[in-house]
Amino acid sequence: MDYKGVWEAMEDSQTLGLTKSIGLSNFSCKKIETILTFAIIPPSINQIEMHPLWQQKKLREFCKAKGIIVNAYSPLGALGRMWGSNQVLENEMLKQIAKAHGKTVAQVSLRWIVEQGATVVVRSLNKERMKQNMGIFDWELVDDDYKKINQIPQRRLIPSDFWVSPQGPFQTPEELWDD
């Protein structure tokens, strides 16, 4: 994949005033380092799968050190998408935390993301859930909540096979994610 050529075209778009900022999606630490070796304008954001079941601590810390905002997509698992899952909303540890705070599991997950310093994209067509999603700013998780969340086994919910192909730029999941 021609990262340099694509990034230069994106920089041109920003220089021409066609966009306010430019960023990345699903870039690993290794791929971000590649971009930073030639970028005149550094990426402002990296949009990644992030939720309590896939915390991506190393990548979040790397982005923070480089001044790159992390944006969490599929924070609730993206149920209803062909690759989606309801594992976040059905997680027993998150249910316990939600019950203790009188909140929903979705609110716990979204609050956790915000407390990690990330921005979040959450999709809903339901007005009541939209209101609930906004109800994450009047409370905080406590140390015991963090201990529980840190015990949750980590796994990516979005399958790699959707993004890899023998003819594509990423032929294996390892190439895609730099695992």
MOPE-V342707 format. One record per residue. N is the residue number from 1. PSI is psi in whole degrees, 0 to 359 (* if undefined). Layout:
n = [N;N]
psi = [PSI;PSI]
This chain:
n = [1;2;3;4;5;6;7;8;9;10;11;12;13;14;15;16;17;18;19;20;21;22;23;24;25;26;27;28;29;30;31;32;33;34;35;36;37;38;39;40;41;42;43;44;45;46;47;48;49;50;51;52;53;54;55;56;57;58;59;60;61;62;63;64;65;66;67;68;69;70;71;72;73;74;75;76;77;78;79;80;81;82;83;84;85;86;87;88;89;90;91;92;93;94;95;96;97;98;99;100;101;102;103;104;105;106;107;108;109;110;111;112;113;114;115;116;117;118;119;120;121;122;123;124;125;126;127;128;129;130;131;132;133;134;135;136;137;138;139;140;141;142;143;144;145;146;147;148;149;150;151;152;153;154;155;156;157;158;159;160;161;162;163;164;165;166;167;168;169;170;171;172;173;174;175;176;177;178;179]
psi = [137;76;318;312;317;316;320;321;322;320;319;318;319;317;323;357;15;343;152;327;165;150;192;165;128;31;133;172;314;316;325;317;319;312;316;341;335;353;130;317;116;156;141;338;151;114;122;158;125;131;174;340;348;83;334;45;313;313;319;316;320;311;317;316;332;2;25;125;139;131;123;123;162;46;345;5;348;46;137;341;158;336;4;171;156;20;328;310;340;5;126;321;316;326;319;315;316;315;318;329;354;35;175;162;322;316;321;314;314;319;318;315;312;319;344;356;12;158;165;143;118;137;134;143;359;120;321;317;326;317;316;319;332;347;43;1;358;19;168;153;151;170;318;324;316;321;317;314;322;344;349;126;137;133;141;137;334;119;142;332;340;332;349;151;143;335;356;179;336;110;346;158;326;320;321;310;355;39;*]
